[in-house]
Amino acid sequence: MAVPAPQPALLTRSSEFYFDVPGYPVFLVEDTLYKLDPNTIFRHSAVLQDIAGVPGPGGSQQLSSDTNPIGLPEERGKEEFEKFIRVAYGNPATEDEYGQSFKFQESIIKTLELSDYLMSPALRRHCLFIIQRRHFCIPPVQLIQICYRFRTRAFYETAFHYLVAHPIRDLTIEDTQSLGFAVYVALARLKEAHAEHRAILASEEPQFAPMGPDGPSHCAGCVDNYACAEDWQRVWWNGMGRCLLDGRNPSSYSESRANVGNGHFYDMTKVVATYLAQEIVEDEGEVLD
């Protein structure tokens, strides 16, 4: 159903998107008129096609014009509508054109809302692509809200990974309500497992294995395997354990691991110490970084 076009005191034609071709439909958004190629526009929005095809008095097709334009609802802004036009014409807006920080978040959400209203898959894909490129401009809780609201999982993993990496106490009551009970419980459980895993890594140094490619091992020149293993335990705790469990300034797995190779190796053979520092399996700590 066509939305009655509001009639401001002064309407202006879009300087960029008014193509004065007979038969082209005229749309009114806020105080600006747009005359657009129907084949291009309707291909990207069945809603606009339906609105333009609403019959006039007597059942005949009602032609739009500057004095009788097809009006969009007042909450649809011309800035977002022009982004839709650019997508339809194959010249989508760049990520920088959505602004910075809060302006970006506000602009991209309004454009996503328009994609829902127009039922435009192309505009929706464009918006999701822009968010993927600029997800760091949107707080993780808001990213998850966008996933809920616009029925996508595109940024869910990114946002959840960020939440896992930061203290849960940083979340406000409003944040927890926005996340929902199920997500908050999953986050709390994962944080607990995360802390347990850090403690295990900090306190249990990689064990020596028989000579071969399967793990750290004593070299042929090691004169006391038992003493060497004890020294390795101290090296691991002083270089890795203390960094991972530092209550004031905990380090990531990668940062902590770097300290293992930089510390004092006591009576360990230098060859063994260097080999151990280089051969620690790093994928144990992916979740910690």
C-alpha positions as a Markdown table, in Angstrom:
| # | Residue | x | y | z |
|---|---|---|---|---|
| 1 | Met | 0.0 | 0.0 | 0.0 |
| 2 | Ala | 1.4 | 3.4 | -1.0 |
| 3 | Val | 2.3 | 5.7 | 1.9 |
| 4 | Pro | 0.6 | 9.1 | 1.5 |
| 5 | Ala | 3.3 | 11.5 | 0.5 |
| 6 | Pro | 3.8 | 14.4 | 3.0 |
| 7 | Gln | 3.9 | 17.8 | 1.3 |
| 8 | Pro | 6.6 | 20.1 | 2.7 |
| 9 | Ala | 6.5 | 23.7 | 1.7 |
| 10 | Leu | 9.4 | 23.2 | -0.6 |
| 11 | Leu | 10.5 | 20.0 | -2.4 |
| 12 | Thr | 13.9 | 19.7 | -4.1 |
| 13 | Arg | 15.1 | 17.3 | -6.7 |
| 14 | Ser | 18.0 | 15.2 | -5.9 |
| 15 | Ser | 21.1 | 16.5 | -7.7 |
| 16 | Glu | 22.5 | 13.0 | -8.2 |
| 17 | Phe | 19.5 | 10.7 | -8.4 |
| 18 | Tyr | 16.8 | 12.5 | -10.4 |
| 19 | Phe | 16.7 | 11.1 | -13.9 |
| 20 | Asp | 14.2 | 13.1 | -15.9 |
| 21 | Val | 13.0 | 10.3 | -18.1 |
| 22 | Pro | 9.3 | 9.9 | -19.0 |
| 23 | Gly | 7.7 | 7.0 | -17.2 |
| 24 | Tyr | 10.3 | 6.8 | -14.4 |
| 25 | Pro | 8.6 | 6.7 | -10.9 |
| 26 | Val | 9.2 | 9.6 | -8.6 |
| 27 | Phe | 9.9 | 8.9 | -4.9 |
| 28 | Leu | 9.8 | 11.4 | -2.0 |
| 29 | Val | 12.0 | 10.9 | 1.0 |
| 30 | Glu | 11.9 | 13.7 | 3.6 |
| 31 | Asp | 12.0 | 16.8 | 1.4 |
| 32 | Thr | 13.9 | 15.3 | -1.6 |
| 33 | Leu | 12.5 | 13.9 | -4.9 |
| 34 | Tyr | 14.1 | 10.9 | -6.6 |
| 35 | Lys | 13.3 | 9.9 | -10.2 |
| 36 | Leu | 14.7 | 6.4 | -10.8 |
| 37 | Asp | 15.0 | 3.7 | -13.4 |
| 38 | Pro | 12.2 | 1.2 | -12.4 |
| 39 | Asn | 14.0 | -1.8 | -13.8 |
| 40 | Thr | 17.0 | -1.1 | -11.7 |
| 41 | Ile | 15.2 | -0.1 | -8.5 |
| 42 | Phe | 12.5 | -2.8 | -8.6 |
| 43 | Arg | 15.0 | -5.5 | -9.2 |
| 44 | His | 16.4 | -4.8 | -5.7 |
| 45 | Ser | 13.2 | -4.1 | -3.8 |
| 46 | Ala | 9.9 | -5.8 | -4.4 |
| 47 | Val | 8.3 | -3.5 | -1.8 |
| 48 | Leu | 9.0 | -0.4 | -4.0 |
| 49 | Gln | 7.6 | -2.2 | -7.0 |
| 50 | Asp | 4.4 | -3.0 | -5.1 |
| 51 | Ile | 4.1 | 0.5 | -3.8 |
| 52 | Ala | 4.6 | 2.0 | -7.3 |
| 53 | Gly | 2.0 | -0.5 | -8.7 |
| 54 | Val | -0.8 | 0.5 | -6.4 |
| 55 | Pro | -3.8 | 1.4 | -8.7 |
| 56 | Gly | -5.3 | 4.8 | -8.6 |
| 57 | Pro | -8.9 | 5.8 | -8.7 |
| 58 | Gly | -10.8 | 3.7 | -11.2 |
| 59 | Gly | -8.3 | 0.8 | -11.0 |
| 60 | Ser | -5.8 | 2.2 | -13.5 |
| 61 | Gln | -2.1 | 2.5 | -12.6 |
| 62 | Gln | -1.4 | 5.7 | -10.8 |
| 63 | Leu | 1.6 | 7.5 | -12.4 |
| 64 | Ser | 3.8 | 9.4 | -10.0 |
| 65 | Ser | 5.2 | 12.9 | -10.6 |
| 66 | Asp | 6.8 | 15.8 | -8.7 |
| 67 | Thr | 3.4 | 16.9 | -7.6 |
| 68 | Asn | 2.2 | 13.3 | -6.8 |
| 69 | Pro | 5.3 | 11.4 | -5.7 |
| 70 | Ile | 5.5 | 8.0 | -4.0 |
| 71 | Gly | 6.3 | 8.9 | -0.3 |
| 72 | Leu | 8.2 | 6.7 | 2.0 |
| 73 | Pro | 7.5 | 6.7 | 5.8 |
| 74 | Glu | 8.9 | 9.6 | 7.7 |
| 75 | Glu | 11.3 | 7.4 | 9.7 |
| 76 | Arg | 13.1 | 6.5 | 6.5 |
| 77 | Gly | 15.9 | 9.0 | 5.9 |
| 78 | Lys | 17.2 | 10.2 | 2.6 |
| 79 | Glu | 20.8 | 9.4 | 3.6 |
| 80 | Glu | 19.9 | 5.7 | 3.9 |
| 81 | Phe | 17.7 | 5.7 | 0.8 |
| 82 | Glu | 20.6 | 7.1 | -1.2 |
| 83 | Lys | 22.8 | 4.2 | 0.0 |
| 84 | Phe | 20.1 | 1.9 | -1.3 |
| 85 | Ile | 20.1 | 3.6 | -4.6 |
| 86 | Arg | 23.8 | 3.4 | -4.9 |
| 87 | Val | 23.7 | -0.4 | -4.2 |
| 88 | Ala | 21.0 | -0.8 | -6.8 |
| 89 | Tyr | 23.1 | 1.1 | -9.4 |
| 90 | Gly | 26.2 | -0.8 | -8.6 |
| 91 | Asn | 28.1 | 1.9 | -6.8 |
| 92 | Pro | 27.8 | 1.1 | -3.1 |
| 93 | Ala | 28.9 | 3.5 | -0.4 |
| 94 | Thr | 32.4 | 2.9 | 1.1 |
| 95 | Glu | 32.9 | 2.1 | 4.8 |
| 96 | Asp | 34.3 | 5.6 | 5.4 |
| 97 | Glu | 31.1 | 7.1 | 4.1 |
| 98 | Tyr | 29.2 | 5.7 | 7.1 |
| 99 | Gly | 31.2 | 7.9 | 9.5 |
| 100 | Gln | 33.2 | 7.1 | 12.6 |
| 101 | Ser | 32.5 | 5.6 | 16.0 |
| 102 | Phe | 28.9 | 6.3 | 17.2 |
| 103 | Lys | 28.0 | 7.9 | 13.9 |
| 104 | Phe | 28.9 | 4.7 | 12.1 |
| 105 | Gln | 26.8 | 2.5 | 14.4 |
| 106 | Glu | 23.8 | 4.8 | 14.1 |
| 107 | Ser | 24.1 | 5.0 | 10.3 |
| 108 | Ile | 24.6 | 1.3 | 9.6 |
| 109 | Ile | 21.7 | 0.3 | 11.8 |
| 110 | Lys | 19.4 | 2.7 | 10.1 |
| 111 | Thr | 20.5 | 1.4 | 6.7 |
| 112 | Leu | 19.9 | -2.2 | 7.9 |
| 113 | Glu | 16.4 | -1.2 | 9.0 |
| 114 | Leu | 15.8 | 0.2 | 5.5 |
| 115 | Ser | 17.0 | -3.1 | 4.0 |
| 116 | Asp | 14.3 | -4.9 | 6.1 |
| 117 | Tyr | 11.6 | -2.4 | 5.1 |
| 118 | Leu | 12.4 | -2.5 | 1.4 |
| 119 | Met | 13.1 | -6.3 | 1.6 |
| 120 | Ser | 16.3 | -5.7 | -0.3 |
| 121 | Pro | 18.8 | -8.6 | 0.0 |
| 122 | Ala | 21.4 | -6.6 | -1.9 |
| 123 | Leu | 21.3 | -3.7 | 0.6 |
| 124 | Arg | 21.4 | -6.2 | 3.5 |
| 125 | Arg | 24.5 | -7.9 | 2.2 |
| 126 | His | 26.2 | -4.6 | 1.7 |
| 127 | Cys | 25.4 | -3.6 | 5.3 |
| 128 | Leu | 26.7 | -6.9 | 6.7 |
| 129 | Phe | 29.9 | -6.5 | 4.6 |
| 130 | Ile | 30.5 | -3.0 | 6.0 |
| 131 | Ile | 30.0 | -4.1 | 9.6 |
| 132 | Gln | 32.3 | -7.0 | 9.0 |
| 133 | Arg | 35.0 | -4.5 | 7.9 |
| 134 | Arg | 34.3 | -2.1 | 10.8 |
| 135 | His | 33.1 | -4.3 | 13.6 |
| 136 | Phe | 35.6 | -2.7 | 15.9 |
| 137 | Cys | 33.5 | 0.5 | 15.8 |
| 138 | Ile | 30.6 | -1.3 | 17.5 |
| 139 | Pro | 30.7 | -2.5 | 21.2 |
| 140 | Pro | 30.5 | -6.3 | 21.3 |
| 141 | Val | 27.2 | -6.4 | 23.2 |
| 142 | Gln | 25.7 | -4.2 | 20.5 |
| 143 | Leu | 27.1 | -6.5 | 17.8 |
| 144 | Ile | 25.3 | -9.4 | 19.4 |
| 145 | Gln | 22.1 | -7.3 | 19.5 |
| 146 | Ile | 22.5 | -6.7 | 15.8 |
| 147 | Cys | 22.8 | -10.4 | 15.2 |
| 148 | Tyr | 19.6 | -11.0 | 17.2 |
| 149 | Arg | 17.7 | -8.2 | 15.6 |
| 150 | Phe | 18.7 | -8.8 | 12.0 |
| 151 | Arg | 18.8 | -12.6 | 12.1 |
| 152 | Thr | 22.4 | -13.2 | 11.3 |
| 153 | Arg | 25.4 | -14.9 | 12.9 |
| 154 | Ala | 27.9 | -13.0 | 10.9 |
| 155 | Phe | 29.5 | -11.2 | 13.9 |
| 156 | Tyr | 28.4 | -13.4 | 16.7 |
| 157 | Glu | 31.7 | -15.3 | 17.1 |
| 158 | Thr | 33.8 | -12.0 | 16.8 |
| 159 | Ala | 31.7 | -10.3 | 19.5 |
| 160 | Phe | 31.7 | -13.4 | 21.8 |
| 161 | His | 35.5 | -13.8 | 21.5 |
| 162 | Tyr | 36.0 | -10.2 | 22.6 |
| 163 | Leu | 33.7 | -10.7 | 25.6 |
| 164 | Val | 35.7 | -13.8 | 26.6 |
| 165 | Ala | 38.9 | -11.8 | 26.5 |
| 166 | His | 37.7 | -9.1 | 28.8 |
| 167 | Pro | 36.7 | -9.2 | 32.5 |
| 168 | Ile | 33.0 | -10.1 | 33.0 |
| 169 | Arg | 32.8 | -7.3 | 35.6 |
| 170 | Asp | 33.0 | -4.8 | 32.8 |
| 171 | Leu | 29.5 | -5.7 | 31.7 |
| 172 | Thr | 26.8 | -3.4 | 33.0 |
| 173 | Ile | 23.3 | -4.7 | 34.1 |
| 174 | Glu | 22.0 | -3.3 | 30.8 |
| 175 | Asp | 24.6 | -5.3 | 28.9 |
| 176 | Thr | 23.7 | -8.6 | 30.6 |
| 177 | Gln | 20.0 | -7.9 | 29.9 |
| 178 | Ser | 20.8 | -7.2 | 26.3 |
| 179 | Leu | 22.9 | -10.4 | 26.0 |
| 180 | Gly | 20.1 | -12.6 | 27.4 |
| 181 | Phe | 20.3 | -15.3 | 30.0 |
| 182 | Ala | 21.5 | -18.1 | 27.8 |
| 183 | Val | 24.4 | -16.1 | 26.3 |
| 184 | Tyr | 25.4 | -14.7 | 29.7 |
| 185 | Val | 25.5 | -18.2 | 31.3 |
| 186 | Ala | 27.5 | -19.5 | 28.4 |
| 187 | Leu | 29.9 | -16.6 | 28.8 |
| 188 | Ala | 30.3 | -17.2 | 32.5 |
| 189 | Arg | 30.9 | -20.9 | 32.0 |
| 190 | Leu | 33.5 | -20.3 | 29.3 |
| 191 | Lys | 35.3 | -17.7 | 31.5 |
| 192 | Glu | 35.5 | -20.3 | 34.3 |
| 193 | Ala | 36.9 | -22.9 | 32.0 |
| 194 | His | 39.3 | -20.3 | 30.6 |
| 195 | Ala | 40.6 | -19.5 | 34.1 |
| 196 | Glu | 41.0 | -23.2 | 34.9 |
| 197 | His | 42.9 | -23.8 | 31.7 |
| 198 | Arg | 45.3 | -20.9 | 32.4 |
| 199 | Ala | 46.0 | -22.4 | 35.9 |
| 200 | Ile | 46.8 | -25.8 | 34.3 |
| 201 | Leu | 49.1 | -24.3 | 31.8 |
| 202 | Ala | 50.8 | -22.3 | 34.4 |
| 203 | Ser | 51.5 | -25.1 | 36.8 |
| 204 | Glu | 52.1 | -28.1 | 34.5 |
| 205 | Glu | 55.2 | -27.7 | 32.3 |
| 206 | Pro | 55.4 | -29.8 | 29.1 |
| 207 | Gln | 56.9 | -33.1 | 30.0 |
| 208 | Phe | 60.1 | -34.6 | 28.5 |
| 209 | Ala | 59.5 | -37.3 | 25.9 |
| 210 | Pro | 61.8 | -40.0 | 24.6 |
| 211 | Met | 64.2 | -38.7 | 21.9 |
| 212 | Gly | 62.4 | -38.2 | 18.7 |
| 213 | Pro | 60.0 | -35.8 | 16.9 |
| 214 | Asp | 57.0 | -36.2 | 19.3 |
| 215 | Gly | 57.9 | -33.8 | 22.0 |
| 216 | Pro | 60.6 | -32.0 | 24.1 |
| 217 | Ser | 63.4 | -34.4 | 25.0 |
| 218 | His | 66.8 | -34.4 | 26.6 |
| 219 | Cys | 69.7 | -34.1 | 24.2 |
| 220 | Ala | 72.5 | -36.6 | 24.1 |
| 221 | Gly | 74.8 | -34.3 | 26.0 |
| 222 | Cys | 72.5 | -34.0 | 29.1 |
| 223 | Val | 74.5 | -35.3 | 32.0 |
| 224 | Asp | 71.6 | -35.5 | 34.6 |
| 225 | Asn | 68.1 | -35.9 | 33.2 |
| 226 | Tyr | 66.5 | -35.7 | 36.7 |
| 227 | Ala | 68.2 | -32.4 | 37.6 |
| 228 | Cys | 67.5 | -31.1 | 34.1 |
| 229 | Ala | 63.8 | -31.8 | 34.5 |
| 230 | Glu | 63.6 | -30.1 | 37.8 |
| 231 | Asp | 65.3 | -27.0 | 36.4 |
| 232 | Trp | 62.9 | -27.0 | 33.5 |
| 233 | Gln | 60.0 | -27.0 | 36.0 |
| 234 | Arg | 61.5 | -23.9 | 37.6 |
| 235 | Val | 62.1 | -22.3 | 34.2 |
| 236 | Trp | 58.5 | -22.9 | 33.2 |
| 237 | Trp | 57.0 | -21.5 | 36.4 |
| 238 | Asn | 59.2 | -18.4 | 36.6 |
| 239 | Gly | 58.8 | -17.6 | 32.9 |
| 240 | Met | 55.3 | -18.9 | 32.1 |
| 241 | Gly | 53.3 | -19.6 | 35.2 |
| 242 | Arg | 53.9 | -16.3 | 37.0 |
| 243 | Cys | 52.9 | -14.3 | 33.9 |
| 244 | Leu | 49.7 | -16.3 | 33.2 |
| 245 | Leu | 48.5 | -16.0 | 36.8 |
| 246 | Asp | 49.7 | -12.5 | 37.6 |
| 247 | Gly | 46.6 | -11.0 | 39.3 |
| 248 | Arg | 47.4 | -7.4 | 38.5 |
| 249 | Asn | 48.7 | -7.7 | 35.0 |
| 250 | Pro | 48.1 | -11.2 | 33.5 |
| 251 | Ser | 49.9 | -11.9 | 30.2 |
| 252 | Ser | 48.5 | -13.7 | 27.1 |
| 253 | Tyr | 49.8 | -17.2 | 26.3 |
| 254 | Ser | 52.1 | -15.8 | 23.6 |
| 255 | Glu | 53.5 | -13.1 | 25.8 |
| 256 | Ser | 54.1 | -15.6 | 28.7 |
| 257 | Arg | 55.7 | -18.1 | 26.4 |
| 258 | Ala | 58.2 | -15.5 | 25.2 |
| 259 | Asn | 59.5 | -15.2 | 28.7 |
| 260 | Val | 60.4 | -18.9 | 28.9 |
| 261 | Gly | 63.1 | -18.5 | 26.3 |
| 262 | Asn | 64.4 | -15.2 | 27.9 |
| 263 | Gly | 64.9 | -16.4 | 31.4 |
| 264 | His | 67.7 | -18.1 | 33.4 |
| 265 | Phe | 68.0 | -21.9 | 32.6 |
| 266 | Tyr | 69.9 | -22.8 | 35.8 |
| 267 | Asp | 71.9 | -26.0 | 35.2 |
| 268 | Met | 70.0 | -27.1 | 32.1 |
| 269 | Thr | 72.1 | -27.8 | 29.0 |
| 270 | Lys | 71.7 | -24.8 | 26.7 |
| 271 | Val | 70.8 | -27.1 | 23.8 |
| 272 | Val | 68.0 | -28.7 | 25.7 |
| 273 | Ala | 66.7 | -25.3 | 27.0 |
| 274 | Thr | 66.7 | -23.7 | 23.6 |
| 275 | Tyr | 65.0 | -26.8 | 22.0 |
| 276 | Leu | 62.3 | -26.8 | 24.7 |
| 277 | Ala | 61.6 | -23.0 | 24.3 |
| 278 | Gln | 61.2 | -23.4 | 20.5 |
| 279 | Glu | 59.2 | -26.6 | 20.5 |
| 280 | Ile | 56.4 | -25.8 | 23.0 |
| 281 | Val | 53.1 | -26.6 | 21.2 |
| 282 | Glu | 51.5 | -23.2 | 20.8 |
| 283 | Asp | 48.0 | -24.3 | 19.9 |
| 284 | Glu | 47.4 | -25.1 | 23.6 |
| 285 | Gly | 47.2 | -21.4 | 24.2 |
| 286 | Glu | 45.0 | -20.2 | 21.3 |
| 287 | Val | 42.0 | -19.5 | 23.6 |
| 288 | Leu | 44.2 | -17.5 | 26.0 |
| 289 | Asp | 45.2 | -14.9 | 23.4 |
